[in-house]
Amino acid sequence: MACFSQGILKLYFRTGTLRAIKLDLYPTLYMNSFLQQITKELYSKYKNELSDCILVFPNRRAGLFFSKYLNELVTKPIWAPRVFTISEFFKSLSKLQIEDNLGLLFRLYKIYVKRMKVSESFDEFYHWGEMLLGDFDDLDKYRVHAEHLFKNLADEKEIENLFDYLTDEQVEAIQAFWSSFKPEKYSEHQKEFVNLWENLFAIYADLREELKSENLAYEGMASRALLDGLESGEIQLQAKKVIFVGFNALNRCEIDLFEFLKRKDLAEFYWDYDESYLQNPYHEAGLFLRDNIKRFPTPKTEVSFSNIKQNNAKVEFVSLSSEVGQAKYAHSVVQEFCKDSEVAPEETAIVLADEELLLPVLHSIPEVIDNVNVTMGYPAKNTPVASLLRLVIDLQKSARKNGNEIEFHHKEVLALLNHQYLNSVNPDLAHELTQDILTTNKIKVPRSLLLGDEVIEKLFSPVKDVNQFALYLLNLLQNVYQRLETKDEDKSLVDKIEQEYIYHLFLAIKRLKSLLDQHQIEVKQDTFFKILEKMIQSLSIPFEGEPLAGLQVMGILETRLLDFKKLVVLSMNEGKLPKTGTANSFIPYHLRKGFGMPTIDHQDAIFAYYFYRLIQRADDIKLLYSTQSDGIRTGEMSRFLYQLKYESEFSITESSPGYDISLKEAKPISIEKNDRILNRLAEYCGDQFRSFSPSALNTYLTCSLSFYFKYIAGLKEPDQVLEEIDPPTFGNLFHNTLEDLYKPYVGKVLEKEDLEHIRKNKPLIEEKLTTAFRETYFQLPKGKEVQISGRNLLIFDILKKYIDRILVLDQEYAPFKILSLEDKYKIQVPISGNRMVNVSGLIDRVDQVNGTIRILDYKTGKADLFFKDIESLFEKEGKSRNKAAFQTFLYCLFYEDKWKTAEAISPGVYSLKEFFSKKFACMLAKKEGRSKPEPVNDYRVYKKEFLDALTLMFEEIFNPEIPFEQVENEDACRTCLYAEICHR
């Protein structure tokens, strides 16, 4: 097995590069924070006896800062007091071990299926099973009477008799919910709800019983058991004092714990707040504290609680046009903050209400910042390793057996070969395999091709069994992790964070596999894929650093009890802060309210406290929000900003930094012919190796800029696998098949009988077509077997019909003599400066009928046989310019230049679109307006005029004073490969 890192990743960031640092000495913070003052008071009060106390904080970071401040106060060695988060404090006293969420879900699933007698799959159960676990957790944390909660209370008298221990308001809330349930008038949904509801207590009790038998619990269950144990005297607490600092919203277990310790005179309570919202009975930020302070008064303290009024902090609202734009703007704000030499870096914080902005923010940290501390989670779904796993799942889904060979779809194979992890494993092999698939146009990629590296070979192995698939994924992640290990220090540091992503996903998959084995739950592979995807969606990768040094980057939850002089808060949008949306709970709102459980109202008040507590001691505050509105984003600033603006004592300024991103009208592109371009053009002259093709010259006449991009600058279209045969490939298949069929007859006369014999030889035609597919489409060597399937099989049949039709049409001209097929020809056209311009091309077919040489070009697209005059063939940007006629006239020049024949040379076009027309014709004709067409029986009638126009065109191409410019007729841009460059 690979040796993975243990524990949570501890990192510092230097701009652009991740680096691990260990610091032994930390600078003293300048500001007199709430936590610093409380530490000073506690040390002054307890001195060395503080070692016998327990300190409980809302989060770990506060505990670390407390220890730091205490270390600065002591003058001689003492034992440090025990420091816990509230969750850790409960665990330290509990006799039960906390089971992880996935393990709980598997247990709950088995109990649910048994109780409800259903065959629901685990992946269908997964989402609402998590919701039910959350409800059970809340139920126990708030010490709710579960049997009463999960009772069908449609009888109002039963409600009045049962809940004498609840307040009138709570009873009214319960009645409000059950009043709509009339047993005689149940809707289908109500029937389903009541059926499940009446079974929930049994499910809840079974789960608790099973966990208890194994000395396990979920957090709420353990908390409830602890309170029961303390109250019964079964559990004893050993401490001089338990000091609770900085809490806000308390669940019933916490309230009862505080009450118990208060009665025993074992507890002290310190609350972090500001009078501005505490003394306002309508302010939601003080909702819980107003009650807490009455219940659990604070000892006498010198701490000031009117900071908002006294500080006169600078507050600026900054609206930005995008989410990521906030990260970029934060860069300039932090850079400005750094100019204040009186503020330590640790006194500046970037707070993210949206955790998905973490990476954009880290990439935007200015270079003047040496150290950055990150303490928050990053969604696993956004990591490269998550995308790798999704691609692997898609790959396995695409695997198909073809005979003895396993094949994968090319999209998944190419995506994996180009993935950053696989590419780093063996970049040369990944590139080689990619090019092979692209050049040979493999829609289905055989596994036998994907060889040459152990990791790649194991990756592209089909797996059908769930247990094998889990091992397959673990092995893949292990191998990729090991390949990222390197002795190259710079690369190793950059890859640390990537390895941490892999490590956490590795643990998640390993845990999933062990739970499937432990609980013996059989799942299909598709179900396993869905469970894995849901795990990835809900998993968060924790970042934890040393919070005592450097710029602080954190989520809103991590800010509790910490004070900063300078703040940048991102995503101050409604829906982000406070987070909105329906609560994920199976217990309806009125029942939650009735039984004293938290509701969505509580969540708003909790976030209000987090926000106002964060800003209450700061001097300079930048509150950023996005105006971008799309999908579920409204682009509306948070209600907290409106409160600050209209109800607070803060002096608010607002700004909207502008970025000129309006689309200006694209300027025409004009490429002047500099020395480099002229030298490139010179390569098309004389004995040089380049020559212009008829297609290149047609491109020039259509758009000289497109001609420049393709033939002078050499910009090529990226390779891609053609799942469907495109028109050029279709034409090549037709050309090559017909060439193979007629090749034995070159130099011979073809009679009607010969053509009929070829036509009836279906196996021969199919053999030639298959050869064309092998060489042209798949680009495989001779003798290599090809599989033509799917839509390509339809194309195959269509081509057979076209081949058959041309054999029928040719019989009408028989007998005729085939002179050449697909032969290459080349001419040189003299222009000024004693230059000879090379022009070359392939003539599809030259034959002789009744003493006339026919120059024939096959066209799979539309081709007009009529042209107005020679001048029209060279009309630049002409909408009706006959490109086929221009091309065949060039071919006539080619042929005459080579063979110097005296016979008539007639240009013609075989247009596949006209093959099945009753009046099929193939010879070019001059036609102007409504006049009668004049067939081109011998191109020499037009030769001089054509050659003069051709020479004039080359003079223009080689003229240094005439630039390459965009076509004005934008209709020509619709199919142009370079339209995006031109902003067309």
C-alpha positions, 0 to 999 in steps of 0.5 A, a space after each residue: 500500500 502507498 504511504 499516505 500522509 497522516 492527518 490534515 494537511 498543514 500548509 502555508 502559501 507563498 504567492 503561486 507556490 505552496 510551501 510547508 513551514 514550521 515556525 517556533 516563534 510567533 509575532 505578538 498581535 497588536 490589537 487588544 482582542 476579546 480573547 486576549 482580554 479574557 485570557 488576561 483576566 482569567 490568568 489574573 484571577 486563577 494564576 497557577 490554578 488555571 491548570 486545574 480548569 477546563 477551557 471550552 471554546 466554539 472552535 479549535 482556532 480560538 483555543 490555539 489563540 488562547 494558548 498563545 496569549 496565555 504563553 505570553 503572560 506566564 513568567 514561569 512554567 505551569 501546566 497548561 489548562 485543558 482546552 476543548 471545543 464543545 464537541 471535544 468536551 462532550 466526547 471527553 466525558 462520553 463513554 460512547 465512541 462516535 460512528 462516522 456518518 456513512 457507517 450510520 447510514 448503512 445501519 439505518 438503511 438495514 433497519 429502515 428496509 426491515 421495518 418498512 418492508 420495502 426493497 428500496 436501493 441504498 442509493 435511493 435511500 442515501 439522500 433522505 437517509 442523511 436527512 433522517 440521521 440529521 433529524 435524529 441527531 437534532 432530536 437527541 441534542 434537544 432532548 425531545 421525547 421521540 415517541 411523542 414526536 413520531 406519534 400520529 396526532 390527528 386527534 386534537 384532544 390527544 395533543 392537549 392531554 399529551 403535552 402538558 410539559 410544553 408551552 402554549 405556543 409550542 402546543 399551538 405549533 403542533 396543532 397547526 401541523 396536525 390540523 390538516 390531517 383528517 383520517 377520513 380525508 387523507 390524500 395519497 401523500 398524507 397516507 404515505 407520510 403517516 405510514 412512514 411517520 408512525 414507523 420512525 420511532 421504531 426505526 429511531 429506537 432500533 438504531 439507538 439500540 444497535 449502536 448502544 450494543 456496540 458502544 457506539 453513538 452519533 453525536 446527539 445520542 452521545 450528548 444526550 447519554 452524557 447529560 443523562 449520566 451527569 444528572 444521574 451521578 453515573 458520570 463525574 466531572 473532575 475540574 476546578 472550573 469549566 470556563 465556557 467562552 464565546 458561545 451563541 446558539 445552544 442546543 438543549 443538551 448544552 443548556 442542560 450541561 451549563 445549568 448542571 455545572 452552574 448548580 454545582 458552581 463548576 462553571 463560568 461563562 463569558 459571552 462575546 457580543 456588542 451592546 448595539 445588537 444585544 440591547 435591541 430586542 428586534 435584532 436577530 444577532 442577539 436572539 440567543 445571547 439575550 436569553 443566554 446572558 440571563 441564564 448564565 451571567 458573566 463574572 465581572 469583566 473589564 472587556 468593552 461591549 460597545 465597540 461598534 459605537 466607539 470604533 467608528 470603523 470604515 465600512 465599504 460595500 463593493 459590488 462586482 460583476 462576477 463571483 471570481 471578480 471578488 477574488 481579484 478585487 480582494 488582491 488589491 484590497 489586501 495589497 493596500 492593507 499591507 501598506 499599514 505598518 502598524 497592522 500585523 499580517 495576522 490582524 488581516 483576514 479574508 473571510 469567504 461566505 462561499 467556500 468555492 472561492 477558496 482557490 481563486 482567492 489563493 491564486 490572487 494573494 499579492 506577492 508582498 504576503 509571505 505567509 497565508 494561513 487557510 483554515 476551512 474546507 474545500 469541496 471535494 467535488 471541485 478537485 482534480 481527483 474527483 474529476 478523475 474518478 468521474 471519468 473512470 466511472 464513465 470509462 467503465 460504463 462505456 466498456 463493451 466486449 467485441 469478440 475477445 477484445 474489450 473496447 472503450 469509447 474514445 471520448 472517455 479514453 482521450 479525456 483520461 489520457 489528457 487528465 492532469 494526473 494521467 498525463 503526469 504519470 507518463 506524458 510521452 505515452 499519453 501523447 503517443 496514444 492520443 495521437 494514435 487514436 486521433 490519426 486512426 479515427 478510433 471511435 472504439 478503442 481496444 484495450 490491447 492498444 492501451 499498453 506501455 505503462 503499469 498505471 495506464 494498463 491497470 486503469 484501462 481494465 474492465 471491472 464488473 464486480 463492485 468489490 473489484 471496482 473499489 480495489 481498482 479505484 484504490 489501486 489507481 489513486 495509490 499509483 497516482 499518489 506515488 507518481 506525484 512523489 518526487 525528489 524535485 523539491 519545487 514540484 513536490 511542494 506544488 503537488 502537496 495539495 494535490 496529494 492531499 485531495 487524493 488521500 482524502 478520496 482514498 480514505 472515503 473509498 476505502 471506508 465505503 468498501 469496508 462498510 459494504 463488507 462489514 454490513 454485507 450489503 449487496 449493491 450493483 455497480 451502477 448503485 456503487 457509482 451513485 453512492 460514490 458520486 454522492 460521497 464526493 458531492 458531500 465531502 469537504 477537504 479540510 485545510 488546517 494551518 498554523 493560525 498564529 502567523 500570516 494573512 488569515 483566510 477562513 470561512 465564516 464559521 472559523 471566525 468565531 471569537 477571533 478579532 481582526 483590524 482589517 477585514 475583507 468579506 466575500 460573497 455578501 450576497 443574499 443566499 450566501 450570507 445568510 445561507 437560505 433555502 429549505 432546511 434538510 429535514 424530514 420533520 416539518 417546520 411546525 413540529 420542529 418549532 413545537 418540540 423546541 428543535 431548531 428551524 430555518 429562523 434559528 439559522 438566520 439568527 446564527 449567521 447574523 451573530 457570526 457576521 456582526 460579531 466579526 465586524 464589531 472590533 474591526 477598523 477597516 471593513 470591505 464587504 464584497 458582493 457579486 451583481 452577477 445574476 444567473 441560475 440560482 444566483 440573484 445578484 442581490 446584496 445580503 440583508 445584512 448589508 441593508 441592515 448596516 446601511 439603514 439601521 446601524 451606526 456605521 458610516 457606509 461608503 459604496 463603490 462599484 469598480 468598473 472594468 471595461 469589458 464591453 464588446 467593441 466592434 471588431 476592427 478589420 484584420 489586415 496582414 501586411 506582407 512583411 519580409 517573413 511573409 514574402 519569404 514564405 510566399 517565395 517557397 511557392 516559386 521555382 524549384 521550391 518544394 511548395 505549390 498552390 492547390 486549386 483549393 488554396 486558390 479558391 480560398 484566396 478568391 473567397 477570403 485572402 485572410 483565410 488563405 493567409 491563416 491556412 497556407 502562409 501562417 500554417 494554422 491547422 484545425 486540431 485533430 479529433 475523432 470523427 464519430 460521424 463521417 464528415 463531407 470531406 471524408 465522404 468524398 475521399 471514400 467515394 474517390 478512393 473506391 472508384 479509383 480502385 474499381 477503375 484502376 485495372 482499366 487505365 489505358 483501356 477502353 471500357 465497354 458497357 458490358 465491362 461496366 455492367 460486370 463491375 456493377 454486378 460484382 457486389 463483393 468486389 465493390 464492398 471489398 474496395 469500399 472496406 479498403 477505402 474505410 481502412 485506409 482513409 477513415 481508420 488509417 490502418 495498415 493493409 491487412 488490418 481488419 476493420 469493424 464498420 458499425 453504427 452510422 458508418 454502416 449507413 454511410 457504407 450503404 449510401 456509398 454503394 448506391 452512389 458507386 452503382 449509380 456512377 456505373 450506370 451513368 458511365 454506361 451512357 458514355 461507353 465505350 470510353 478510354 480511361 487515360 488516368 485516375 487521381 494522377 498528380 499534375 503540376 504547372 508553373 505560371 510566370 509572373 513579374 520578377 522572373 518568378 514561376 509560381 507552382 500550382 499542382 493538384 490531383 485530377 480525379 479522372 481523365 478519359 477519352 470519348 469520341 475523340 474528346 479528352 474529358 477532364 472530370 472532377 467528382 464533387 460530393 457537394 453542390 456543383 453548378 455546371 454553368 458559369 457566366 464568363 471567365 471573369 466571373 470565375 475570378 470575382 473575389 468574394 463573388 457569392 455565385 462564383 463557380 468554384 468547380 468550374 475554376 478548378 476544372 479549368 485549372 485541371 485542363 491547363 495541367 493536362 495540356 501542359 503535360 501531354 501537349 495534346 491536340 485533341 479537344 479538352 473538355 472540362 466536366 463535373 460529376 456532382 453526386 447531388 445530381 446523380 439521380 436526376 433524369 437530366 444528368 449532365 456533366 460537361 461545363 457550359 457558358 451561360 449568361 442570363 436566359 441565353 442558351 448554354 454554350 458547352 465548353 467542347 474545348 477549353 482552349 477557346 477560353 485558355 488565354 483569358 483564363 491564363 491572363 486572369 490567373 496570372 493577374 491573381 498571382 501578381 496580386 498574391 505576391 504584391 508586397 503592397 496588397 495585404 491579406 484582408 477579411 472578406 466583407 461578405 460575412 456569409 463566407 465566414 459561416 463555415 470558416 475555421 478561423 471565424 473566431 479569430 476574426 470575431 465573426 
